[in-house]
Amino acid sequence: MSSENIPPRNIVSPEIWNRLAELPAAIADPDEPPTPIAVEAERATRVLHARDLSPFSLPERPRVIAVSNQKGGVGKTTSAVNLAVALSLHGARVLVIDSDPQGNASTGLGVEHAVGTPSIYDVLIGDSSLADVAVGHDSVPGLTCAPATIDLAGAEIELVSVVARETRLRKAIAAYLEERPDAAPHYVLIDCPPSLGLLTVNALVAADEVLIPIQCEYYALEGLGQLLSSIEMIRAHLNEGLAISTILLTMYDARTRLSDQVADEVRRHFGPLVLESVVPRSVRVSEAPGYGQSVLTYDPGSRGAISYLEAAREMAQRGRAAPHPPPPELASQDETSRPASGSVADSEVGSVAGAETSEAESSDSSSPEPGSPGPPSADAAGPDFSSQPAAGPGPPPADEPAAGSPGERGGDQ
């Protein structure tokens, strides 16, 4: 096998590299070398039958992970779909919740999501349960999807007048897990829309962990501080157990220095939160949704498939996210990088929490809804991961971020 057919070492681990490099020797006939087709078939077999050959360790209790980034086009849906398939192929039960009105995750998994299809909209707005709308995958055992339809586009407006609107999805997931104690999913992946609205808030309130895909380009870092600020706001008011567990670098182009610079900078800023695996730019990854498949079922031996397999392996090995507070590498930046109170995330998430508090006070019920926000205390807000200085005039903080850091970089896209 030529080196062009093997993923570069900086994209997959040495373990995967060595296993792929040894494929020709494993299937070689003593009298003639293996053909490229034979090598590709053997590699695809190892990927598709990973459940029997190399199953992942399974978590002791379900991990609910929101795949979120307010920037569009960074690989949220692609990552959610392919990580879900990779985990399922290695023996885990996975539920994918498509919380994006575009329904791309449903498309990528080949699940029907035309108008009128029972969907996550009926769970958030109506009286349906997740069990009523979830659909099993045809070719990947253990994989289930709750699809999204275009009706979800109006859900944020309809949710405005709903009491405890931020906890609708969390209650639905809790009920779904209680209904099947012996067959509950090991992973619940929520594909969030590219915004910081009520759909994303619902996902972050329901989740225990956040996975942030970051494209290896500078524009993808713009607004990341607002997302981190929103996560801190939700942690302070609505879900104190929320933690950023994983950052995945996507669309890595090994031919450019730009990708290396962005990857190095993200690793330097976020430290151990960043997966070692990097998802490269791959035509196969882009082609797969057109056939209603993930890249792991469309072309199991491709670079993109192997990269997502490796990323899923890291997620499984890392286990559940570390509890709040964050790792020391990030906590040291907290006091000098507190975002301004007038930020976009503050206005959006804060207004949601404030409106919820007003409704709870005006209610006749003696006990508030579970998960409804209370008045923030002086020490309620957790440390901030962002390194952006506060907005507005005045000198920068004493510990100003290094030039080119994600917090310093900005500008209109």
C-alpha positions in Angstrom: 0.0 0.0 0.0 1.4 3.4 -0.9 1.7 6.1 1.8 -0.9 8.2 0.0 -3.6 5.7 1.0 -2.8 5.9 4.7 -3.9 8.8 6.9 -1.0 11.0 8.0 0.3 10.5 11.4 -0.9 13.9 12.6 -4.5 12.9 11.9 -4.8 9.5 13.5 -3.0 7.9 16.4 0.1 5.7 16.0 -2.0 2.7 17.0 -4.5 3.2 14.1 -1.6 4.1 11.8 0.3 0.9 12.5 -2.9 -1.2 12.2 -3.6 0.3 8.8 0.0 0.0 7.6 0.0 -3.7 8.5 -3.1 -4.5 6.5 -1.2 -5.6 3.4 0.9 -8.1 5.4 -2.3 -9.4 7.1 -4.0 -10.3 3.8 -1.1 -10.8 1.5 -0.8 -13.9 -0.5 2.8 -15.3 -0.3 2.9 -15.5 -4.1 1.5 -12.1 -5.0 1.1 -8.7 -3.3 -2.4 -7.5 -2.3 -4.3 -5.4 -4.7 -5.6 -1.9 -3.7 -9.2 -3.3 -3.8 -8.3 -6.1 -1.3 -6.6 -3.6 1.0 -9.6 -1.3 0.9 -12.1 -4.1 1.5 -10.1 -5.4 4.5 -10.0 -1.9 6.0 -13.7 -1.4 5.5 -14.4 -4.7 7.1 -12.5 -3.8 10.2 -14.4 -0.5 10.5 -17.9 -1.9 9.9 -17.4 -4.9 12.3 -15.6 -3.0 15.0 -18.4 -4.0 17.5 -17.0 -7.5 17.4 -13.3 -6.8 16.9 -12.6 -3.8 19.2 -15.6 -2.6 21.2 -15.3 0.7 23.2 -15.7 0.8 26.9 -19.2 1.9 27.8 -20.1 4.7 30.4 -21.7 3.6 33.6 -24.6 6.1 33.0 -25.8 7.9 30.0 -23.7 10.8 28.7 -25.8 13.7 27.3 -23.6 15.8 25.0 -24.6 19.0 23.2 -22.7 19.6 20.0 -22.7 23.3 19.8 -21.1 26.3 18.1 -22.9 29.5 17.1 -20.8 29.7 14.0 -22.3 27.9 11.0 -20.4 25.6 8.7 -17.8 24.3 11.3 -18.9 20.7 11.2 -21.4 20.4 14.1 -23.9 18.2 12.2 -21.2 16.2 10.4 -19.4 15.6 13.7 -22.6 14.6 15.6 -23.7 12.2 12.9 -20.3 10.5 12.4 -19.4 10.3 16.1 -22.8 8.8 16.7 -22.3 6.1 14.0 -18.7 5.5 15.2 -19.9 4.9 18.8 -22.7 2.7 17.7 -20.4 0.6 15.5 -18.2 0.0 18.6 -21.1 -1.4 20.7 -22.7 1.7 22.2 -26.4 2.6 22.1 -26.7 6.2 20.8 -29.6 8.6 20.5 -29.2 11.6 18.2 -31.5 14.5 18.8 -31.7 16.8 15.8 -32.4 20.2 17.3 -31.7 22.2 14.1 -34.7 23.2 12.0 -32.7 22.5 8.8 -32.8 18.8 9.7 -29.3 18.0 8.4 -28.6 15.4 11.0 -31.8 13.6 10.0 -30.7 13.7 6.4 -27.2 12.4 7.3 -28.7 9.4 9.1 -31.2 8.7 6.3 -34.2 9.5 8.6 -37.4 10.9 7.2 -38.1 14.5 8.2 -40.7 15.8 5.8 -43.4 18.1 7.1 -45.9 16.2 9.2 -43.3 13.6 10.4 -43.3 13.2 14.2 -40.3 15.2 15.3 -38.6 16.9 18.1 -40.9 19.9 17.5 -43.8 17.7 18.9 -41.7 17.0 22.0 -40.9 20.6 22.7 -44.3 22.2 21.8 -46.8 19.3 22.0 -47.4 16.3 24.3 -45.3 13.7 22.4 -42.5 11.9 24.1 -39.0 11.1 22.7 -40.1 7.5 22.4 -42.9 8.6 20.1 -40.7 10.3 17.6 -37.4 8.4 17.8 -36.6 6.2 14.8 -34.1 3.4 14.7 -31.3 3.4 12.0 -31.7 0.8 9.3 -28.1 -0.4 9.0 -26.4 0.7 12.3 -27.6 -1.3 15.3 -28.1 0.6 18.5 -28.4 4.0 16.7 -31.7 6.0 17.1 -32.6 9.5 15.8 -35.2 12.0 16.9 -35.6 14.0 13.6 -36.3 17.7 13.1 -38.7 19.2 10.6 -39.1 22.7 9.3 -41.8 23.2 12.0 -39.0 23.6 14.5 -38.2 27.0 13.0 -41.2 28.5 14.7 -40.6 26.7 18.0 -38.6 29.6 19.5 -41.5 31.9 19.1 -44.0 29.4 20.4 -41.8 28.6 23.4 -41.8 32.2 24.6 -45.1 31.9 26.4 -44.4 28.4 27.8 -43.6 28.1 31.5 -40.1 26.5 32.2 -39.4 26.6 28.4 -35.7 26.2 29.0 -36.2 22.7 30.6 -38.6 21.1 28.1 -35.9 19.0 26.4 -34.2 18.1 29.7 -37.5 16.7 31.0 -38.2 14.8 27.8 -34.7 13.2 27.9 -35.1 12.3 31.6 -38.5 10.6 30.9 -37.0 8.7 27.9 -34.2 7.3 30.1 -36.5 6.4 32.9 -38.8 4.5 30.5 -36.0 2.1 29.5 -33.7 1.5 32.4 -32.2 -1.6 30.9 -32.0 -0.3 27.3 -31.2 3.3 27.8 -28.7 4.9 25.4 -25.1 5.2 26.5 -24.8 8.5 24.6 -27.3 11.2 23.8 -25.9 13.6 21.2 -27.9 16.8 20.6 -27.1 18.6 17.3 -27.6 22.3 18.0 -28.6 25.0 15.5 -26.0 27.7 14.7 -27.4 30.3 17.1 -27.7 31.1 20.8 -31.5 31.1 20.9 -34.0 29.0 22.9 -33.3 25.8 21.0 -29.6 26.0 21.9 -30.5 27.0 25.4 -32.8 23.9 25.7 -29.9 21.7 24.5 -27.4 23.2 26.9 -29.8 22.9 29.9 -30.5 19.3 29.0 -26.8 18.3 28.5 -24.1 17.3 30.9 -21.3 18.1 28.5 -20.6 20.3 25.5 -18.6 19.3 22.5 -17.5 22.3 20.4 -16.3 21.7 16.8 -13.9 24.3 15.6 -13.0 24.7 12.0 -9.2 25.2 11.4 -9.7 28.7 10.1 -9.5 32.1 11.9 -13.1 33.0 11.2 -14.3 30.0 13.1 -12.8 31.5 16.3 -14.9 34.6 16.0 -17.7 34.6 18.5 -16.3 31.7 20.4 -16.0 33.9 23.5 -19.8 34.6 23.3 -20.5 30.9 23.2 -18.3 30.3 26.2 -20.0 33.2 28.0 -23.4 31.8 27.3 -22.3 28.4 28.6 -21.2 30.1 31.8 -24.5 32.0 32.1 -26.5 28.8 31.7 -24.3 27.0 34.2 -24.9 29.8 36.7 -28.7 30.0 36.3 -30.1 26.9 34.7 -27.6 23.9 34.7 -24.8 24.0 37.2 -23.6 20.6 36.1 -22.8 21.7 32.5 -19.1 21.3 31.5 -17.1 21.8 28.3 -15.7 18.3 27.8 -14.4 18.2 24.2 -13.2 20.4 21.5 -12.8 18.8 18.1 -10.7 20.4 15.3 -12.4 20.0 11.9 -11.7 20.7 8.2 -7.9 20.5 8.8 -5.9 21.0 5.6 -2.4 19.6 6.1 -1.2 21.5 3.0 -1.6 24.9 4.6 0.3 26.6 7.5 -2.9 28.3 8.5 -4.5 25.1 9.7 -1.4 24.3 11.7 -1.4 27.7 13.3 -5.0 27.7 14.2 -4.7 24.1 15.6 -1.7 25.0 17.7 -3.4 28.2 19.0 -6.5 26.3 20.0 -4.5 23.6 21.8 -2.4 26.3 23.6 -5.6 28.1 24.7 -7.8 25.2 25.6 -5.2 22.6 26.6 -6.4 19.1 27.4 -10.0 19.8 26.2 -8.9 19.4 22.6 -8.9 15.9 21.1 -5.7 14.7 19.7 -7.6 13.5 16.6 -8.1 16.1 13.9 -10.8 15.7 11.1 -9.2 16.6 7.7 -10.9 18.1 4.8 -12.3 15.2 2.8 -14.5 14.9 -0.2 -15.9 11.6 1.1 -17.1 13.4 4.3 -19.0 15.9 2.1 -20.4 13.3 -0.3 -21.8 11.0 2.3 -24.9 13.1 3.3 -26.0 13.1 -0.3 -26.6 9.4 0.0 -28.2 9.6 3.4 -25.2 8.0 5.1 -22.3 8.8 7.4 -18.8 8.7 6.0 -18.2 5.5 8.1 -20.9 3.6 6.2 -20.3 5.4 2.8 -16.5 4.9 2.7 -15.3 3.1 5.8 -11.6 3.2 4.7 -11.4 6.9 4.0 -9.3 9.4 5.9 -12.5 11.1 7.2 -13.9 7.8 8.5 -10.8 6.8 10.3 -10.5 10.3 11.9 -14.0 10.2 13.3 -13.4 6.6 14.6 -10.3 7.9 16.4 -12.2 10.9 17.8 -14.9 8.6 19.1 -12.3 6.3 20.7 -10.9 9.3 22.5 -14.3 10.4 23.7 -15.1 6.9 25.0 -11.7 6.7 26.8 -12.0 10.1 28.4 -15.3 9.3 29.9 -17.6 11.8 31.4 -16.6 15.4 31.6 -14.7 16.6 34.6 -16.9 18.4 37.1 -16.9 22.2 37.4 -14.4 24.0 37.9 -12.4 23.7 34.7 -8.8 22.4 34.4 -6.1 24.7 36.0 -4.7 25.6 32.6 -7.9 27.5 31.9 -9.0 28.6 35.4 -5.9 30.9 35.7 -7.4 33.3 33.1 -10.8 33.7 34.8 -10.3 37.0 36.7 -8.7 38.9 33.9 -11.0 37.7 31.1 -14.5 38.3 32.4 -16.8 39.3 29.5 -18.7 42.5 29.6 -22.2 42.3 31.0 -23.7 43.8 27.8 -22.4 41.0 25.6 -24.7 39.2 23.1 -24.7 36.0 25.2 -25.6 38.0 28.3 -28.5 39.7 26.7 -29.9 36.6 25.1 -29.4 34.0 27.8 -29.9 36.5 30.6 -33.2 37.7 29.2 -34.3 34.1 29.1 -33.4 33.4 32.7 -34.9 36.7 33.8 -38.2 36.0 32.0 -38.3 32.6 33.6 -37.8 34.0 37.0 -40.7 36.5 36.5 -43.0 33.8 35.5 -42.1 31.6 38.4 -42.8 34.5 40.9 -46.2 35.2 39.4 -47.2 31.6 39.4 -49.7 30.3 42.1 -47.7 27.1 42.5 -45.9 26.8 45.9 -43.0 25.0 44.4 -41.1 26.1 41.2 -40.6 23.9 38.2 -37.5 21.6 38.4 -34.6 23.3 36.8 -36.2 26.8 36.7 -33.6 29.5 37.4 -33.3 31.2 40.8 -31.8 34.5 41.7 -28.1 34.5 41.0 -25.9 34.7 44.0 -22.6 36.6 44.3 -20.7 33.4 43.7 -23.1 31.7 41.3 -21.2 32.5 38.2 -18.5 30.0 37.5 -15.1 30.8 36.0 -15.0 32.0 32.4 -13.0 30.1 29.7 -13.0 33.1 27.4 -9.9 35.3 27.1 -11.7 38.2 25.6 -11.2 41.5 27.4 -14.3 43.4 28.5 -16.0 45.4 25.8 -16.1 49.2 25.9 -13.5 52.0 26.3 -10.7 51.9 28.7 -7.3 50.2 29.0 -7.1 46.5 28.5 -6.7 44.1 31.5 -3.3 43.6 33.0 -3.0 40.1 31.7 -3.9 40.8 28.1 -4.1 37.7 25.9 -1.1 37.0 23.7 -1.3 38.4 20.2 -3.3 36.1 17.9 -5.1 34.3 20.7 -8.8 33.2 20.2 -10.0 35.8 22.7 -8.1 38.7 21.0 -9.1 37.8 17.4 -12.3 39.4 16.2 -13.7 41.5 13.5 -16.7 41.0 11.2 -16.7 37.9 9.1 
